[in-house]
Amino acid sequence: MPSITVAAAQVAYRVVPSTSGSAQRLVLVHGTGSGGAEFVWGQLLDHFAATHTLVLPELSGTLATTDDGAPLSVETLARQVIAVIEAERAEGETVDLVGFSLGGAIVAAAAALRPDLINRLVSMASFARSDHGGFQQAVRLWQSLADDTERFGQMAATLAFSPTFLGSIDAPTLGFINAGMVPDEGTLRHIDLDLRLDIRDLLPRITAPTLVVGNAKDALVPVDLTREVAQGIAGSAYVELDSGHVTFAEQPERALKEVSAFLA
């Protein structure tokens, strides 16, 4: 796995060649959690590689990237994405950029800071500010369970998926999902950033064609926060799915259809 030095971080990333030979790059940016890109995008790589060469950064807080352990900022992580783009793109090339949850805020910041690098932008299940009472209460409750790995994972699943979806799966699958998020140092650094995030001043600087995807049943990021992202980006398109936070798990066909149609 290649890596690049960005300030105090040694940022790892993965490149997945397009199965169709396409040179157009799609940069996929993960959200909260030390599992990083593979945790969020692993099951979707074959779909996206049919039309793009994929670039998957592992940002500070993930297991693959090392740094000085300092508190994170959206701008810090956006500059890591920008550095990976610059390392991988051909001269003059622009890339498509997709981010999920915290990653949606990071890609929005990257597009605002370096509009010359971005062809199309997709922000999914994301937010531009964290000072929403419901969001603060949910995330701080989750954060407070960091000393109890089992309950931390259960709370993560409760926030990530709608009750309807959780009720539709069997006990072994639910147990697997509950174990998917652990309160390690990197995840807790991401959660700390989630609670401080505010990129509203950057949204008007985004010039790339943008799709914002919201989820009507999102228990982690209230859908009105995602709607605010779309409202803050001039000319953006907005689509709302009947889903919990993890869009690709609950509405995979619709989500992939919307994103792929926009990128095409």
Backbone hydrogen bonds in HBPLUS format (Angstrom, degrees):
<---DONOR---> <-ACCEPTOR-->    atom                        ^
c    i                          cat <-CA-CA->   ^        H-A-AA   ^      H-
h    n   atom  resd res      DA  || num        DHA   H-A  angle D-A-AA Bond
n    s   type  num  typ     dist DA aas  dist angle  dist       angle   num
A0013-TYR N   A0002-PRO O   3.03 MM  11  5.89 152.1  2.11 156.7 153.9     1
A0004-ILE N   A0011-VAL O   2.83 MM   7  5.21 145.8  1.95 133.2 143.2     2
A0011-VAL N   A0004-ILE O   2.79 MM   7  5.21 143.1  1.92 161.9 151.1     3
A0006-VAL N   A0009-ALA O   2.85 MM   3  5.25 164.8  1.88 151.6 156.9     4
A0009-ALA N   A0006-VAL O   2.94 MM   3  5.25 165.7  1.96 133.3 133.4     5
A0010-GLN N   A0066-THR O   2.80 MM  56  5.41 159.7  1.84 160.0 165.6     6
A0058-GLU N   A0012-ALA O   2.82 MM  46  5.38 155.2  1.88 161.7 153.6     7
A0014-ARG N   A0056-LEU O   3.03 MM  42  5.06 152.1  2.11 123.9 132.0     8
A0056-LEU N   A0014-ARG O   2.81 MM  42  5.06 164.9  1.83 153.9 158.4     9
A0016-VAL N   A0054-LEU O   2.86 MM  38  4.89 158.8  1.90 134.4 141.4    10
A0054-LEU N   A0016-VAL O   2.84 MM  38  4.89 156.1  1.89 155.3 152.2    11
A0021-GLY N   A0018-SER O   3.32 MM   3  5.11 159.8  2.36  96.1 102.0    12
A0019-THR N   A0049-ALA O   2.83 MM  30  5.74 146.4  1.94 128.8 140.0    13
A0053-THR N   A0024-GLN O   2.94 MM  29  5.97 160.7  1.98 145.3 151.5    14
A0096-ASP N   A0025-ARG O   2.93 MM  71  6.22 171.2  1.94 164.5 162.5    15
A0026-LEU N   A0053-THR O   2.87 MM  27  6.13 154.8  1.93 153.3 158.0    16
A0055-VAL N   A0026-LEU O   2.93 MM  29  6.12 154.9  2.00 149.3 148.6    17
A0027-VAL N   A0096-ASP O   2.83 MM  69  6.19 167.3  1.84 156.0 156.2    18
A0098-VAL N   A0027-VAL O   2.92 MM  71  6.22 169.1  1.93 168.4 170.2    19
A0028-LEU N   A0055-VAL O   3.00 MM  27  6.36 151.9  2.08 156.9 165.8    20
A0029-VAL N   A0098-VAL O   2.82 MM  69  6.16 163.8  1.84 160.2 165.5    21
A0100-PHE N   A0029-VAL O   3.21 MM  71  6.58 155.3  2.27 167.4 170.5    22
A0036-GLY N   A0033-GLY O   3.30 MM   3  6.04 164.8  2.32 118.7 122.0    23
A0063-LEU N   A0034-SER O   3.11 MM  29  5.59 152.7  2.19 149.2 141.5    24
A0040-VAL N   A0036-GLY O   3.32 MM   4  6.63 151.7  2.40 150.5 158.1    25
A0041-TRP N   A0037-ALA O   2.74 MM   4  5.66 169.1  1.75 164.4 167.5    26
A0042-GLY N   A0038-GLU O   2.95 MM   4  4.46 143.6  2.08 122.5 126.7    27
A0044-LEU N   A0041-TRP O   2.84 MM   3  5.34 159.1  1.89 124.4 131.6    28
A0048-PHE N   A0044-LEU O   3.18 MM   4  6.50 168.9  2.19 161.3 162.7    29
A0049-ALA N   A0045-LEU O   2.80 MM   4  5.80 153.5  1.87 154.1 162.1    30
A0050-ALA N   A0047-HIS O   3.32 MM   3  5.65 154.4  2.39 103.8 111.2    31
A0051-THR N   A0048-PHE O   3.18 MM   3  5.85 161.3  2.22 115.7 120.5    32
A0052-HIS N   A0048-PHE O   3.08 MM   4  6.12 137.5  2.27 145.9 158.5    33
A0062-THR N   A0059-LEU O   3.01 MM   3  5.94 147.7  2.12 149.9 155.0    34
A0077-LEU N   A0073-SER O   3.18 MM   4  6.52 165.0  2.21 153.0 155.3    35
A0078-ALA N   A0074-VAL O   2.76 MM   4  5.96 155.1  1.82 152.7 161.1    36
A0079-ARG N   A0075-GLU O   2.92 MM   4  6.08 151.5  2.00 145.8 152.5    37
A0080-GLN N   A0076-THR O   3.17 MM   4  6.52 136.3  2.37 136.8 148.5    38
A0080-GLN N   A0077-LEU O   3.13 MM   3  4.99 126.2  2.43  91.2 105.5    39
A0081-VAL N   A0077-LEU O   3.06 MM   4  6.45 154.4  2.13 148.0 154.0    40
A0082-ILE N   A0078-ALA O   2.90 MM   4  6.19 162.1  1.93 150.4 155.5    41
A0083-ALA N   A0079-ARG O   2.96 MM   4  6.05 155.4  2.02 138.0 144.2    42
A0084-VAL N   A0080-GLN O   3.08 MM   4  6.33 155.9  2.14 147.3 153.1    43
A0085-ILE N   A0081-VAL O   2.94 MM   4  6.23 160.9  1.98 154.9 160.5    44
A0086-GLU N   A0082-ILE O   2.93 MM   4  6.19 164.0  1.95 153.1 157.1    45
A0087-ALA N   A0083-ALA O   2.97 MM   4  6.16 143.6  2.11 140.5 150.6    46
A0088-GLU N   A0084-VAL O   3.11 MM   4  6.27 139.7  2.28 145.7 155.1    47
A0088-GLU N   A0085-ILE O   3.15 MM   3  5.31 131.3  2.40  99.6 112.1    48
A0089-ARG N   A0085-ILE O   2.88 MM   4  5.83 148.9  1.98 161.2 166.8    49
A0093-GLU N   A0090-ALA O   2.95 MM   3  5.32 163.6  1.98 134.4 136.3    50
A0095-VAL N   A0117-LEU O   2.85 MM  22  6.30 158.8  1.89 155.1 155.0    51
A0119-ASN N   A0095-VAL O   2.70 MM  24  5.22 175.0  1.71 140.4 140.5    52
A0097-LEU N   A0120-ARG O   2.89 MM  23  6.27 156.4  1.95 155.5 163.3    53
A0122-VAL N   A0097-LEU O   2.81 MM  25  6.22 149.6  1.90 159.0 164.9    54
A0099-GLY N   A0122-VAL O   2.97 MM  23  6.39 154.5  2.03 157.2 164.5    55
A0124-MET N   A0099-GLY O   2.92 MM  25  6.14 162.9  1.95 163.2 168.5    56
A0103-GLY N   A0100-PHE O   2.78 MM   3  4.63 131.3  2.02 138.5 125.7    57
A0101-SER N   A0124-MET O   2.76 MM  23  6.03 159.5  1.80 162.7 169.5    58
A0104-GLY N   A0101-SER O   2.79 MM   3  5.06 136.7  1.98 105.0 117.9    59
A0105-ALA N   A0102-LEU O   3.08 MM   3  5.34 127.5  2.36 102.9 115.5    60
A0106-ILE N   A0102-LEU O   3.06 MM   4  6.42 155.0  2.13 148.0 155.7    61
A0107-VAL N   A0103-GLY O   2.92 MM   4  6.11 162.2  1.95 150.0 153.1    62
A0108-ALA N   A0104-GLY O   3.21 MM   4  6.24 149.4  2.30 132.3 140.6    63
A0109-ALA N   A0105-ALA O   2.99 MM   4  6.23 156.0  2.05 147.1 153.2    64
A0110-ALA N   A0106-ILE O   2.92 MM   4  6.21 157.8  1.97 148.9 155.4    65
A0111-ALA N   A0107-VAL O   2.90 MM   4  6.06 158.1  1.95 146.2 151.7    66
A0112-ALA N   A0108-ALA O   3.00 MM   4  6.22 143.7  2.13 141.8 151.7    67
A0113-LEU N   A0109-ALA O   2.87 MM   4  6.09 156.6  1.93 152.8 159.0    68
A0114-ARG N   A0110-ALA O   2.89 MM   4  5.94 155.3  1.96 150.1 156.2    69
A0117-LEU N   A0114-ARG O   3.06 MM   3  5.81 168.5  2.08 124.0 127.6    70
A0118-ILE N   A0115-PRO O   3.37 MM   3  5.56 156.5  2.43 107.1 113.2    71
A0121-LEU N   A0209-PRO O   2.98 MM  88  6.25 163.0  2.01 162.5 166.1    72
A0211-LEU N   A0121-LEU O   2.90 MM  90  6.36 153.6  1.97 152.8 161.0    73
A0123-SER N   A0211-LEU O   2.92 MM  88  6.39 157.8  1.97 159.9 167.2    74
A0213-VAL N   A0123-SER O   2.90 MM  90  6.31 160.3  1.94 154.1 159.5    75
A0125-ALA N   A0213-VAL O   2.81 MM  88  6.01 163.3  1.84 163.9 168.8    76
A0199-ILE N   A0128-ALA O   2.69 MM  71  5.09 157.2  1.74 148.1 156.1    77
A0130-SER N   A0197-LEU O   2.99 MM  67  5.44 122.1  2.33 173.5 157.3    78
A0136-GLN N   A0132-HIS O   2.86 MM   4  6.06 171.6  1.87 168.0 170.3    79
A0137-GLN N   A0133-GLY O   2.99 MM   4  6.12 162.7  2.02 147.6 152.4    80
A0138-ALA N   A0134-GLY O   3.07 MM   4  6.20 166.4  2.09 148.9 152.5    81
A0139-VAL N   A0135-PHE O   2.95 MM   4  6.07 174.5  1.95 160.7 162.4    82
A0140-ARG N   A0136-GLN O   2.91 MM   4  5.84 160.0  1.95 146.9 153.2    83
A0141-LEU N   A0137-GLN O   3.05 MM   4  6.06 151.7  2.13 140.8 148.3    84
A0142-TRP N   A0138-ALA O   3.06 MM   4  6.30 159.0  2.11 144.5 150.3    85
A0143-GLN N   A0139-VAL O   2.80 MM   4  6.03 162.5  1.83 149.8 155.0    86
A0144-SER N   A0140-ARG O   2.92 MM   4  6.04 145.4  2.04 140.5 149.1    87
A0145-LEU N   A0142-TRP O   3.10 MM   3  5.55 160.0  2.14 112.9 119.2    88
A0146-ALA N   A0143-GLN O   3.22 MM   3  5.67 151.1  2.31 123.3 122.4    89
A0148-ASP N   A0145-LEU O   2.93 MM   3  5.48 165.5  1.96 123.2 127.3    90
A0152-PHE N   A0148-ASP O   2.84 MM   4  5.94 157.2  1.89 161.5 169.3    91
A0153-GLY N   A0149-THR O   3.05 MM   4  6.21 160.9  2.09 147.2 150.8    92
A0154-GLN N   A0150-GLU O   3.04 MM   4  6.32 154.1  2.11 145.0 152.7    93
A0155-MET N   A0151-ARG O   2.86 MM   4  6.01 156.7  1.92 147.7 153.6    94
A0156-ALA N   A0152-PHE O   2.96 MM   4  6.20 153.7  2.03 144.8 152.5    95
A0157-ALA N   A0153-GLY O   3.04 MM   4  6.30 158.3  2.08 147.5 152.1    96
A0158-THR N   A0154-GLN O   2.98 MM   4  6.21 154.6  2.05 144.5 151.8    97
A0159-LEU N   A0155-MET O   2.99 MM   4  6.24 151.1  2.08 150.4 156.9    98
A0160-ALA N   A0156-ALA O   2.90 MM   4  6.00 142.3  2.04 142.4 153.9    99
A0161-PHE N   A0157-ALA O   3.06 MM   4  6.01 148.1  2.17 151.9 154.9   100
A0246-VAL N   A0160-ALA O   3.03 MM  86  5.75 154.5  2.10 166.2 160.3   101
A0166-LEU N   A0162-SER O   3.04 MM   4  6.35 169.8  2.05 161.3 163.5   102
A0167-GLY N   A0163-PRO O   2.87 MM   4  5.94 150.3  1.96 145.3 153.5   103
A0168-SER N   A0165-PHE O   3.00 MM   3  5.18 151.1  2.09 104.5 113.7   104
A0174-LEU N   A0170-ASP O   2.95 MM   4  6.22 160.2  1.99 155.6 162.1   105
A0175-GLY N   A0171-ALA O   2.87 MM   4  6.09 158.1  1.92 153.6 159.6   106
A0176-PHE N   A0172-PRO O   2.98 MM   4  6.23 149.9  2.07 142.6 150.6   107
A0177-ILE N   A0173-THR O   2.94 MM   4  6.25 158.5  1.99 152.0 157.4   108
A0178-ASN N   A0174-LEU O   2.85 MM   4  6.10 163.1  1.88 153.6 158.3   109
A0179-ALA N   A0175-GLY O   3.12 MM   4  6.28 140.8  2.28 139.3 148.7   110
A0180-GLY N   A0177-ILE O   3.00 MM   3  5.16 162.1  2.03 110.9 116.4   111
A0184-ASP N   A0182-VAL O   2.93 MM   2  5.72 139.5  2.10  99.0  90.1   112
A0188-LEU N   A0184-ASP O   3.07 MM   4  6.28 164.0  2.09 158.5 163.2   113
A0189-ARG N   A0185-GLU O   2.94 MM   4  6.18 143.0  2.08 145.7 156.3   114
A0190-HIS N   A0186-GLY O   3.03 MM   4  6.36 152.4  2.11 147.7 154.9   115
A0191-ILE N   A0187-THR O   2.95 MM   4  6.28 158.1  1.99 149.9 156.0   116
A0192-ASP N   A0188-LEU O   2.97 MM   4  6.11 156.3  2.03 141.7 147.8   117
A0193-LEU N   A0189-ARG O   3.13 MM   4  6.41 152.1  2.21 142.1 149.0   118
A0194-ASP N   A0190-HIS O   2.84 MM   4  6.20 157.9  1.89 152.7 159.5   119
A0195-LEU N   A0191-ILE O   3.12 MM   4  6.39 149.4  2.22 149.7 155.9   120
A0196-ARG N   A0193-LEU O   2.91 MM   3  5.16 152.1  1.99 110.4 119.4   121
A0197-LEU N   A0193-LEU O   3.08 MM   4  5.90 121.6  2.43 157.8 172.4   122
A0202-LEU N   A0199-ILE O   2.89 MM   3  5.39 150.5  1.98 115.8 125.0   123
A0205-ARG N   A0202-LEU O   2.95 MM   3  5.51 152.8  2.03 119.3 128.1   124
A0206-ILE N   A0203-LEU O   3.13 MM   3  5.64 170.8  2.14 120.8 123.3   125
A0237-ALA N   A0210-THR O   2.85 MM  27  6.20 168.3  1.86 160.8 161.5   126
A0212-VAL N   A0237-ALA O   2.85 MM  25  6.19 158.7  1.90 153.2 159.7   127
A0239-VAL N   A0212-VAL O   3.03 MM  27  6.48 156.9  2.09 162.6 169.1   128
A0214-GLY N   A0239-VAL O   2.93 MM  25  6.30 161.9  1.96 154.5 160.4   129
A0241-LEU N   A0214-GLY O   2.88 MM  27  6.26 164.9  1.91 152.6 151.0   130
A0218-ASP N   A0215-ASN O   3.26 MM   3  5.33 158.5  2.30 117.7 115.2   131
A0216-ALA N   A0241-LEU O   2.82 MM  25  6.02 168.3  1.83 173.1 177.2   132
A0217-LYS N   A0243-SER O   2.82 MM  26  5.17 141.5  1.96 144.2 145.7   133
A0225-LEU N   A0222-PRO O   2.84 MM   3  5.63 146.4  1.95 123.9 132.5   134
A0227-ARG N   A0223-VAL O   2.94 MM   4  6.26 156.4  1.99 151.4 158.2   135
A0228-GLU N   A0224-ASP O   3.09 MM   4  6.24 142.8  2.24 133.2 142.4   136
A0229-VAL N   A0225-LEU O   3.29 MM   4  6.67 139.6  2.47 137.2 146.5   137
A0229-VAL N   A0226-THR O   3.08 MM   3  5.16 126.2  2.38  97.0 110.6   138
A0230-ALA N   A0226-THR O   3.36 MM   4  6.81 158.1  2.41 150.6 153.9   139
A0231-GLN N   A0227-ARG O   2.96 MM   4  6.27 157.9  2.01 149.9 156.7   140
A0232-GLY N   A0228-GLU O   2.96 MM   4  6.08 136.6  2.16 141.5 151.9   141
A0232-GLY N   A0229-VAL O   3.15 MM   3  5.20 130.6  2.40  96.0 109.1   142
A0233-ILE N   A0230-ALA O   3.26 MM   3  5.41 152.3  2.34 103.4 111.2   143
A0236-SER N   A0233-ILE O   3.16 MM   3  5.67 159.4  2.20 140.2 137.4   144
A0247-THR N   A0245-HIS O   2.93 MM   2  5.64 121.8  2.28 112.7  96.1   145
A0249-ALA N   A0246-VAL O   3.08 MM   3  5.67 144.0  2.22 114.5 124.5   146
A0250-GLU N   A0246-VAL O   3.32 MM   4  6.63 159.3  2.36 155.8 161.6   147
A0251-GLN N   A0247-THR O   2.81 MM   4  5.63 166.2  1.83 160.4 165.0   148
A0255-ALA N   A0251-GLN O   2.87 MM   4  5.86 166.0  1.89 161.1 165.9   149
A0256-LEU N   A0252-PRO O   2.94 MM   4  5.95 169.1  1.96 149.8 153.4   150
A0257-LYS N   A0253-GLU O   2.95 MM   4  6.01 153.2  2.02 142.7 150.9   151
A0258-GLU N   A0254-ARG O   2.93 MM   4  6.13 164.5  1.96 154.1 157.2   152
A0259-VAL N   A0255-ALA O   3.01 MM   4  6.19 173.8  2.01 156.4 158.2   153
A0260-SER N   A0256-LEU O   2.87 MM   4  5.77 163.3  1.90 145.5 151.2   154
A0261-ALA N   A0257-LYS O   2.97 MM   4  5.91 158.4  2.02 143.3 149.8   155
A0262-PHE N   A0258-GLU O   3.12 MM   4  6.24 155.5  2.18 142.5 149.0   156
A0263-LEU N   A0259-VAL O   2.96 MM   4  6.22 163.5  1.98 154.3 158.7   157
A0264-ALA N   A0260-SER O   2.96 MM   4  6.03 140.2  2.12 142.1 152.7   158
